[in-house]
Amino acid sequence: MKKINQIADDTRVLRERLVEKVPARFGMRHLVSAFFGALFFGFTFVLKGLLIEVGINLSGANLLLITFATFAILSAEIFFVGYSRVPDKHKRPFGQFWRKRIIAYYGIALFVSFLLLSVYGIPEIVGSSWLTFKLVIAISLPAAVGAAMADLLGKY
C-alpha cells in the first residue's frame, strides 16, 4: 500500500510539472537559469556603441523611466507567464510569488550588467562612477527581461 501511495504521489507531481506546468517553489535552479538568461541578453547589448553613447547621456528622469519600465515588464512576465499557472492562488498569493522573483531578477540583472561592463573595461573608458551607473541601468532592462524569460519560459 505504501508503494502505491508513493507511485500516486509521484504521478501527481509529474502531471503538475510536465502537463499542467504548475510553477515550482523558487530556488537555486531558478536563480542559475535567470543568471544565464541575463548574461545572454545583456551580452548582446553591452558592446553596442550606440547604447553606450545613449546611456552616458541619460538624464535622471530617463533612468527612473527605465527602472519603472523594467519593473512593469518583469511584473507582467511574472504574472502572465508564471503566476497564471498557479492552481491554488489563495495558498500562493501574487505578492509573495512576485516579490521573490522581482528582487532576484532585477538584482541579477544589475549584477550581470555591472559584471559585463567591468569585464570589457567600460568603467575605465567612461571614467566616472555616475556614468557607469547610468550604463548599468541602461543594460539592466534587457538583462532583466532575459533573466525572467530564461527562467519563466524555460520552466513553463
Backbone as JSON Lines, residues from 0, in Angstrom:
{"i":0,"aa":"M","n":[0.83,-1.19,0.0],"ca":[0.0,0.0,0.0],"c":[0.87,1.27,0.0]}
{"i":1,"aa":"K","n":[2.0,1.19,0.72],"ca":[2.9,2.34,0.8],"c":[3.49,2.66,-0.57]}
{"i":2,"aa":"K","n":[3.84,1.63,-1.34],"ca":[4.4,1.84,-2.68],"c":[3.37,2.43,-3.62]}
{"i":3,"aa":"I","n":[2.13,2.01,-3.48],"ca":[1.06,2.54,-4.34],"c":[0.85,4.03,-4.06]}
{"i":4,"aa":"N","n":[0.87,4.4,-2.8],"ca":[0.73,5.82,-2.44],"c":[1.9,6.63,-2.96]}
{"i":5,"aa":"Q","n":[3.11,6.07,-2.9],"ca":[4.29,6.76,-3.42],"c":[4.18,6.94,-4.92]}
{"i":6,"aa":"I","n":[3.73,5.91,-5.63],"ca":[3.55,6.0,-7.08],"c":[2.49,7.04,-7.42]}
{"i":7,"aa":"A","n":[1.42,7.07,-6.66],"ca":[0.35,8.06,-6.89],"c":[0.88,9.48,-6.67]}
{"i":8,"aa":"D","n":[1.66,9.68,-5.62],"ca":[2.25,11.0,-5.36],"c":[3.21,11.4,-6.47]}
{"i":9,"aa":"D","n":[4.04,10.47,-6.91],"ca":[4.98,10.76,-7.98],"c":[4.26,11.09,-9.28]}
{"i":10,"aa":"T","n":[3.19,10.37,-9.57],"ca":[2.4,10.64,-10.78],"c":[1.77,12.02,-10.71]}
{"i":11,"aa":"R","n":[1.28,12.4,-9.53],"ca":[0.68,13.72,-9.36],"c":[1.71,14.82,-9.6]}
{"i":12,"aa":"V","n":[2.92,14.65,-9.06],"ca":[3.99,15.63,-9.23],"c":[4.38,15.74,-10.71]}
{"i":13,"aa":"L","n":[4.51,14.62,-11.38],"ca":[4.84,14.64,-12.81],"c":[3.76,15.34,-13.62]}
{"i":14,"aa":"R","n":[2.5,15.07,-13.31],"ca":[1.4,15.72,-14.02],"c":[1.44,17.23,-13.81]}
{"i":15,"aa":"E","n":[1.67,17.65,-12.57],"ca":[1.72,19.09,-12.27],"c":[2.86,19.77,-13.01]}
{"i":16,"aa":"R","n":[4.04,19.16,-13.04],"ca":[5.22,19.8,-13.62],"c":[5.3,19.69,-15.13]}
{"i":17,"aa":"L","n":[4.85,18.56,-15.7],"ca":[5.01,18.34,-17.13],"c":[3.76,18.65,-17.94]}
{"i":18,"aa":"V","n":[2.6,18.36,-17.42],"ca":[1.36,18.57,-18.17],"c":[0.74,19.92,-17.83]}
{"i":19,"aa":"E","n":[0.49,20.13,-16.55],"ca":[-0.15,21.38,-16.12],"c":[0.86,22.51,-15.96]}
{"i":20,"aa":"K","n":[2.13,22.17,-15.81],"ca":[3.23,23.12,-15.66],"c":[3.0,24.09,-14.51]}
{"i":21,"aa":"V","n":[2.68,23.56,-13.36],"ca":[2.49,24.36,-12.15],"c":[3.85,24.85,-11.69]}
{"i":22,"aa":"P","n":[4.0,26.14,-11.43],"ca":[5.3,26.67,-11.0],"c":[5.78,26.03,-9.7]}
{"i":23,"aa":"A","n":[7.02,25.59,-9.7],"ca":[7.63,25.03,-8.5],"c":[8.06,26.18,-7.58]}
{"i":24,"aa":"R","n":[8.42,25.82,-6.37],"ca":[8.92,26.82,-5.43],"c":[10.21,27.43,-5.98]}
{"i":25,"aa":"F","n":[10.4,28.7,-5.7],"ca":[11.54,29.45,-6.21],"c":[12.8,29.02,-5.47]}
{"i":26,"aa":"G","n":[13.82,28.61,-6.22],"ca":[15.04,28.13,-5.6],"c":[16.28,28.43,-6.41]}
{"i":27,"aa":"M","n":[17.36,27.76,-6.07],"ca":[18.66,28.0,-6.69],"c":[18.63,27.73,-8.19]}
{"i":28,"aa":"R","n":[17.9,26.72,-8.61],"ca":[17.82,26.39,-10.03],"c":[17.22,27.58,-10.82]}
{"i":29,"aa":"H","n":[16.26,28.25,-10.24],"ca":[15.66,29.43,-10.87],"c":[16.69,30.55,-10.98]}
{"i":30,"aa":"L","n":[17.48,30.73,-9.94],"ca":[18.49,31.79,-9.94],"c":[19.56,31.55,-11.01]}
{"i":31,"aa":"V","n":[20.0,30.32,-11.13],"ca":[21.02,29.99,-12.12],"c":[20.48,30.21,-13.53]}
{"i":32,"aa":"S","n":[19.26,29.77,-13.76],"ca":[18.63,29.96,-15.07],"c":[18.49,31.45,-15.39]}
{"i":33,"aa":"A","n":[18.07,32.22,-14.41],"ca":[17.92,33.68,-14.59],"c":[19.28,34.33,-14.85]}
{"i":34,"aa":"F","n":[20.32,33.89,-14.17],"ca":[21.65,34.45,-14.37],"c":[22.11,34.27,-15.81]}
{"i":35,"aa":"F","n":[21.96,33.07,-16.33],"ca":[22.4,32.82,-17.7],"c":[21.54,33.55,-18.73]}
{"i":36,"aa":"G","n":[20.25,33.69,-18.44],"ca":[19.39,34.47,-19.33],"c":[19.8,35.94,-19.36]}
{"i":37,"aa":"A","n":[20.1,36.49,-18.18],"ca":[20.55,37.88,-18.1],"c":[21.89,38.05,-18.79]}
{"i":38,"aa":"L","n":[22.77,37.09,-18.62],"ca":[24.08,37.14,-19.27],"c":[23.93,37.12,-20.79]}
{"i":39,"aa":"F","n":[23.1,36.25,-21.29],"ca":[22.88,36.13,-22.73],"c":[22.3,37.42,-23.32]}
{"i":40,"aa":"F","n":[21.25,37.95,-22.7],"ca":[20.62,39.16,-23.23],"c":[21.5,40.38,-22.99]}
{"i":41,"aa":"G","n":[22.11,40.48,-21.82],"ca":[22.96,41.62,-21.51],"c":[24.18,41.69,-22.41]}
{"i":42,"aa":"F","n":[24.75,40.53,-22.7],"ca":[25.95,40.49,-23.55],"c":[25.67,41.06,-24.94]}
{"i":43,"aa":"T","n":[24.48,40.83,-25.45],"ca":[24.17,41.33,-26.79],"c":[24.08,42.86,-26.83]}
{"i":44,"aa":"F","n":[23.9,43.49,-25.68],"ca":[23.75,44.94,-25.64],"c":[24.97,45.68,-25.12]}
{"i":45,"aa":"V","n":[25.82,45.0,-24.35],"ca":[26.9,45.69,-23.64],"c":[27.93,46.33,-24.57]}
{"i":46,"aa":"L","n":[28.17,45.76,-25.7],"ca":[29.2,46.31,-26.59],"c":[28.63,47.15,-27.73]}
{"i":47,"aa":"K","n":[27.37,47.45,-27.68],"ca":[26.77,48.3,-28.7],"c":[27.2,49.75,-28.45]}
{"i":48,"aa":"G","n":[27.89,50.32,-29.4],"ca":[28.39,51.68,-29.25],"c":[27.3,52.7,-29.03]}
{"i":49,"aa":"L","n":[26.18,52.53,-29.75],"ca":[25.08,53.48,-29.6],"c":[24.49,53.41,-28.2]}
{"i":50,"aa":"L","n":[24.36,52.2,-27.65],"ca":[23.81,52.07,-26.3],"c":[24.72,52.77,-25.29]}
{"i":51,"aa":"I","n":[26.03,52.64,-25.45],"ca":[26.97,53.3,-24.55],"c":[26.86,54.81,-24.68]}
{"i":52,"aa":"E","n":[26.77,55.28,-25.92],"ca":[26.65,56.73,-26.15],"c":[25.34,57.26,-25.57]}
{"i":53,"aa":"V","n":[24.26,56.56,-25.81],"ca":[22.96,56.99,-25.29],"c":[22.94,56.86,-23.77]}
{"i":54,"aa":"G","n":[23.47,55.73,-23.24],"ca":[23.47,55.5,-21.8],"c":[24.19,56.59,-21.02]}
{"i":55,"aa":"I","n":[25.29,57.07,-21.56],"ca":[26.06,58.13,-20.91],"c":[25.26,59.43,-20.84]}
{"i":56,"aa":"N","n":[24.41,59.66,-21.82],"ca":[23.65,60.91,-21.9],"c":[22.26,60.83,-21.28]}
{"i":57,"aa":"L","n":[21.94,59.75,-20.58],"ca":[20.62,59.63,-19.96],"c":[20.48,60.61,-18.8]}
{"i":58,"aa":"S","n":[19.3,61.17,-18.68],"ca":[19.01,62.06,-17.55],"c":[18.48,61.23,-16.38]}
{"i":59,"aa":"G","n":[18.33,61.87,-15.25],"ca":[17.76,61.21,-14.08],"c":[16.35,60.71,-14.36]}
{"i":60,"aa":"A","n":[15.57,61.5,-15.09],"ca":[14.21,61.09,-15.44],"c":[14.23,59.86,-16.35]}
{"i":61,"aa":"N","n":[15.18,59.81,-17.27],"ca":[15.31,58.63,-18.14],"c":[15.64,57.39,-17.32]}
{"i":62,"aa":"L","n":[16.53,57.55,-16.36],"ca":[16.91,56.42,-15.51],"c":[15.71,55.89,-14.71]}
{"i":63,"aa":"L","n":[14.92,56.81,-14.17],"ca":[13.71,56.4,-13.45],"c":[12.72,55.71,-14.38]}
{"i":64,"aa":"L","n":[12.55,56.25,-15.57],"ca":[11.64,55.66,-16.54],"c":[12.09,54.26,-16.94]}
{"i":65,"aa":"I","n":[13.38,54.07,-17.16],"ca":[13.91,52.74,-17.49],"c":[13.66,51.78,-16.33]}
{"i":66,"aa":"T","n":[13.89,52.24,-15.1],"ca":[13.69,51.39,-13.93],"c":[12.22,51.01,-13.78]}
{"i":67,"aa":"F","n":[11.31,51.97,-13.93],"ca":[9.88,51.68,-13.84],"c":[9.44,50.76,-14.97]}
{"i":68,"aa":"A","n":[9.94,50.99,-16.17],"ca":[9.6,50.13,-17.31],"c":[10.09,48.71,-17.06]}
{"i":69,"aa":"T","n":[11.28,48.58,-16.49],"ca":[11.82,47.26,-16.19],"c":[10.93,46.54,-15.18]}
{"i":70,"aa":"F","n":[10.53,47.24,-14.13],"ca":[9.66,46.63,-13.12],"c":[8.31,46.26,-13.73]}
{"i":71,"aa":"A","n":[7.77,47.09,-14.6],"ca":[6.47,46.8,-15.22],"c":[6.58,45.58,-16.14]}
{"i":72,"aa":"I","n":[7.62,45.51,-16.94],"ca":[7.8,44.37,-17.84],"c":[8.02,43.09,-17.04]}
{"i":73,"aa":"L","n":[8.87,43.16,-16.02],"ca":[9.1,41.98,-15.18],"c":[7.82,41.54,-14.49]}
{"i":74,"aa":"S","n":[7.05,42.49,-13.98],"ca":[5.8,42.14,-13.3],"c":[4.84,41.46,-14.25]}
{"i":75,"aa":"A","n":[4.75,41.96,-15.47],"ca":[3.87,41.34,-16.47],"c":[4.35,39.93,-16.8]}
{"i":76,"aa":"E","n":[5.65,39.76,-16.98],"ca":[6.18,38.42,-17.26],"c":[5.9,37.47,-16.1]}
{"i":77,"aa":"I","n":[6.13,37.93,-14.89],"ca":[5.92,37.09,-13.71],"c":[4.45,36.7,-13.6]}
{"i":78,"aa":"F","n":[3.55,37.65,-13.83],"ca":[2.12,37.36,-13.7],"c":[1.61,36.47,-14.83]}
{"i":79,"aa":"F","n":[1.84,36.88,-16.07],"ca":[1.22,36.18,-17.19],"c":[1.9,34.86,-17.55]}
{"i":80,"aa":"V","n":[3.19,34.74,-17.31],"ca":[3.89,33.51,-17.66],"c":[3.95,32.55,-16.48]}
{"i":81,"aa":"G","n":[4.2,33.08,-15.3],"ca":[4.38,32.21,-14.13],"c":[3.14,32.07,-13.27]}
{"i":82,"aa":"Y","n":[2.65,33.19,-12.74],"ca":[1.58,33.13,-11.75],"c":[0.25,32.66,-12.33]}
{"i":83,"aa":"S","n":[0.03,32.9,-13.61],"ca":[-1.23,32.46,-14.22],"c":[-1.39,30.95,-14.18]}
{"i":84,"aa":"R","n":[-0.3,30.21,-13.97],"ca":[-0.35,28.75,-13.92],"c":[-0.47,28.2,-12.5]}
{"i":85,"aa":"V","n":[-0.52,29.07,-11.51],"ca":[-0.66,28.62,-10.12],"c":[-2.11,28.21,-9.9]}
{"i":86,"aa":"P","n":[-2.36,26.93,-9.51],"ca":[-3.75,26.49,-9.38],"c":[-4.44,27.01,-8.12]}
{"i":87,"aa":"D","n":[-3.76,27.04,-6.99],"ca":[-4.37,27.48,-5.73],"c":[-3.85,28.86,-5.38]}
{"i":88,"aa":"K","n":[-4.44,29.86,-6.01],"ca":[-3.95,31.23,-5.82],"c":[-4.16,31.73,-4.39]}
{"i":89,"aa":"H","n":[-5.14,31.21,-3.69],"ca":[-5.33,31.64,-2.3],"c":[-4.24,31.09,-1.38]}
{"i":90,"aa":"K","n":[-3.6,29.98,-1.76],"ca":[-2.5,29.44,-0.98],"c":[-1.17,30.09,-1.33]}
{"i":91,"aa":"R","n":[-1.06,30.61,-2.56],"ca":[0.16,31.28,-3.02],"c":[-0.21,32.66,-3.53]}
{"i":92,"aa":"P","n":[-0.28,33.65,-2.65],"ca":[-0.66,35.0,-3.09],"c":[0.34,35.59,-4.07]}
{"i":93,"aa":"F","n":[-0.16,36.42,-4.98],"ca":[0.68,37.0,-6.01],"c":[1.83,37.81,-5.42]}
{"i":94,"aa":"G","n":[1.58,38.56,-4.37],"ca":[2.63,39.39,-3.77],"c":[3.84,38.58,-3.36]}
{"i":95,"aa":"Q","n":[3.6,37.43,-2.76],"ca":[4.7,36.57,-2.34],"c":[5.41,35.99,-3.56]}
{"i":96,"aa":"F","n":[4.65,35.52,-4.52],"ca":[5.19,34.96,-5.76],"c":[6.02,36.01,-6.51]}
{"i":97,"aa":"W","n":[5.5,37.22,-6.57],"ca":[6.11,38.33,-7.31],"c":[7.38,38.83,-6.62]}
{"i":98,"aa":"R","n":[7.29,39.04,-5.31],"ca":[8.39,39.67,-4.56],"c":[9.7,38.9,-4.7]}
{"i":99,"aa":"K","n":[9.65,37.59,-4.53],"ca":[10.88,36.79,-4.64],"c":[11.49,36.92,-6.02]}
{"i":100,"aa":"R","n":[10.65,36.85,-7.03],"ca":[11.14,36.85,-8.4],"c":[11.61,38.23,-8.85]}
{"i":101,"aa":"I","n":[10.9,39.28,-8.5],"ca":[11.28,40.62,-8.95],"c":[12.62,41.02,-8.33]}
{"i":102,"aa":"I","n":[12.81,40.7,-7.06],"ca":[14.08,41.02,-6.4],"c":[15.21,40.22,-7.02]}
{"i":103,"aa":"A","n":[14.97,38.94,-7.23],"ca":[16.01,38.08,-7.8],"c":[16.34,38.51,-9.24]}
{"i":104,"aa":"Y","n":[15.33,38.68,-10.09],"ca":[15.59,39.01,-11.49],"c":[16.26,40.37,-11.63]}
{"i":105,"aa":"Y","n":[15.79,41.36,-10.91],"ca":[16.39,42.69,-11.05],"c":[17.77,42.75,-10.42]}
{"i":106,"aa":"G","n":[17.94,42.08,-9.29],"ca":[19.27,42.03,-8.67],"c":[20.28,41.33,-9.57]}
{"i":107,"aa":"I","n":[19.88,40.22,-10.17],"ca":[20.75,39.51,-11.1],"c":[21.05,40.39,-12.31]}
{"i":108,"aa":"A","n":[20.06,41.09,-12.82],"ca":[20.25,41.96,-13.98],"c":[21.26,43.07,-13.69]}
{"i":109,"aa":"L","n":[21.15,43.69,-12.52],"ca":[22.1,44.73,-12.15],"c":[23.51,44.17,-12.0]}
{"i":110,"aa":"F","n":[23.62,43.02,-11.36],"ca":[24.92,42.38,-11.17],"c":[25.55,42.02,-12.52]}
{"i":111,"aa":"V","n":[24.77,41.4,-13.39],"ca":[25.27,40.99,-14.7],"c":[25.65,42.21,-15.53]}
{"i":112,"aa":"S","n":[24.85,43.26,-15.46],"ca":[25.17,44.49,-16.2],"c":[26.51,45.06,-15.77]}
{"i":113,"aa":"F","n":[26.7,45.16,-14.47],"ca":[27.97,45.68,-13.96],"c":[29.12,44.74,-14.3]}
{"i":114,"aa":"L","n":[28.89,43.45,-14.17],"ca":[29.91,42.46,-14.49],"c":[30.36,42.56,-15.95]}
{"i":115,"aa":"L","n":[29.42,42.62,-16.86],"ca":[29.75,42.71,-18.28],"c":[30.48,44.01,-18.61]}
{"i":116,"aa":"L","n":[30.02,45.11,-18.03],"ca":[30.71,46.38,-18.26],"c":[32.14,46.33,-17.73]}
{"i":117,"aa":"S","n":[32.3,45.73,-16.56],"ca":[33.63,45.65,-15.95],"c":[34.57,44.74,-16.72]}
{"i":118,"aa":"V","n":[34.05,43.63,-17.21],"ca":[34.88,42.68,-17.97],"c":[35.47,43.36,-19.2]}
{"i":119,"aa":"Y","n":[34.7,44.21,-19.83],"ca":[35.18,44.88,-21.03],"c":[35.81,46.25,-20.76]}
{"i":120,"aa":"G","n":[35.99,46.61,-19.5],"ca":[36.7,47.83,-19.15],"c":[35.96,49.11,-19.43]}
{"i":121,"aa":"I","n":[34.66,49.03,-19.54],"ca":[33.86,50.23,-19.85],"c":[33.93,51.26,-18.72]}
{"i":122,"aa":"P","n":[33.92,50.87,-17.43],"ca":[34.03,51.89,-16.38],"c":[35.31,52.73,-16.49]}
{"i":123,"aa":"E","n":[36.4,52.12,-16.92],"ca":[37.64,52.87,-17.09],"c":[37.55,53.8,-18.3]}
{"i":124,"aa":"I","n":[36.83,53.38,-19.31],"ca":[36.68,54.2,-20.51],"c":[35.83,55.44,-20.22]}
{"i":125,"aa":"V","n":[34.71,55.25,-19.51],"ca":[33.84,56.4,-19.23],"c":[34.4,57.26,-18.11]}
{"i":126,"aa":"G","n":[35.17,56.69,-17.2],"ca":[35.91,57.47,-16.21],"c":[35.13,58.02,-15.04]}
{"i":127,"aa":"S","n":[33.89,57.62,-14.87],"ca":[33.09,58.17,-13.78],"c":[32.15,57.09,-13.26]}
{"i":128,"aa":"S","n":[32.0,57.01,-11.95],"ca":[31.08,56.02,-11.39],"c":[29.63,56.37,-11.71]}
{"i":129,"aa":"W","n":[29.31,57.66,-11.84],"ca":[27.95,58.07,-12.2],"c":[27.61,57.62,-13.63]}
{"i":130,"aa":"L","n":[28.56,57.78,-14.55],"ca":[28.32,57.33,-15.93],"c":[28.24,55.81,-16.0]}
{"i":131,"aa":"T","n":[29.03,55.13,-15.18],"ca":[28.96,53.67,-15.12],"c":[27.59,53.24,-14.59]}
{"i":132,"aa":"F","n":[27.1,53.94,-13.57],"ca":[25.77,53.65,-13.02],"c":[24.69,53.82,-14.09]}
{"i":133,"aa":"K","n":[24.8,54.87,-14.88],"ca":[23.83,55.09,-15.96],"c":[23.85,53.92,-16.95]}
{"i":134,"aa":"L","n":[25.04,53.45,-17.28],"ca":[25.15,52.34,-18.21],"c":[24.62,51.03,-17.61]}
{"i":135,"aa":"V","n":[24.84,50.85,-16.32],"ca":[24.3,49.66,-15.65],"c":[22.78,49.67,-15.72]}
{"i":136,"aa":"I","n":[22.16,50.81,-15.46],"ca":[20.7,50.91,-15.53],"c":[20.22,50.68,-16.96]}
{"i":137,"aa":"A","n":[20.92,51.24,-17.93],"ca":[20.53,51.07,-19.33],"c":[20.59,49.6,-19.75]}
{"i":138,"aa":"I","n":[21.61,48.9,-19.34],"ca":[21.76,47.5,-19.74],"c":[20.92,46.57,-18.86]}
{"i":139,"aa":"S","n":[20.52,47.04,-17.69],"ca":[19.73,46.2,-16.8],"c":[18.35,45.88,-17.38]}
{"i":140,"aa":"L","n":[17.8,46.74,-18.23],"ca":[16.48,46.45,-18.81],"c":[16.52,45.18,-19.66]}
{"i":141,"aa":"P","n":[17.37,45.09,-20.69],"ca":[17.38,43.84,-21.44],"c":[17.89,42.64,-20.62]}
{"i":142,"aa":"A","n":[18.79,42.89,-19.69],"ca":[19.29,41.79,-18.86],"c":[18.17,41.24,-17.96]}
{"i":143,"aa":"A","n":[17.34,42.12,-17.42],"ca":[16.23,41.69,-16.56],"c":[15.19,40.92,-17.37]}
{"i":144,"aa":"V","n":[14.9,41.4,-18.56],"ca":[13.95,40.69,-19.42],"c":[14.5,39.3,-19.75]}
{"i":145,"aa":"G","n":[15.79,39.24,-20.04],"ca":[16.42,37.95,-20.31],"c":[16.4,37.02,-19.11]}
{"i":146,"aa":"A","n":[16.62,37.57,-17.92],"ca":[16.6,36.76,-16.71],"c":[15.22,36.14,-16.51]}
{"i":147,"aa":"A","n":[14.19,36.95,-16.64],"ca":[12.83,36.46,-16.43],"c":[12.43,35.48,-17.53]}
{"i":148,"aa":"M","n":[12.78,35.79,-18.77],"ca":[12.41,34.91,-19.87],"c":[13.07,33.55,-19.74]}
{"i":149,"aa":"A","n":[14.34,33.54,-19.44],"ca":[15.06,32.27,-19.33],"c":[14.47,31.41,-18.22]}
{"i":150,"aa":"D","n":[14.13,32.02,-17.1],"ca":[13.59,31.25,-16.01],"c":[12.13,30.87,-16.25]}
{"i":151,"aa":"L","n":[11.29,31.86,-16.55],"ca":[9.86,31.6,-16.65],"c":[9.49,30.8,-17.9]}
{"i":152,"aa":"L","n":[9.99,31.19,-19.04],"ca":[9.64,30.46,-20.25],"c":[10.31,29.1,-20.31]}
{"i":153,"aa":"G","n":[11.47,29.0,-19.72],"ca":[12.15,27.71,-19.7],"c":[11.43,26.7,-18.83]}
{"i":154,"aa":"K","n":[10.73,27.16,-17.82],"ca":[10.04,26.25,-16.92],"c":[8.59,26.01,-17.31]}
{"i":155,"aa":"Y","n":[7.95,27.06,-17.88],"ca":[6.5,26.97,-18.09],"c":[6.18,27.09,-19.55]}
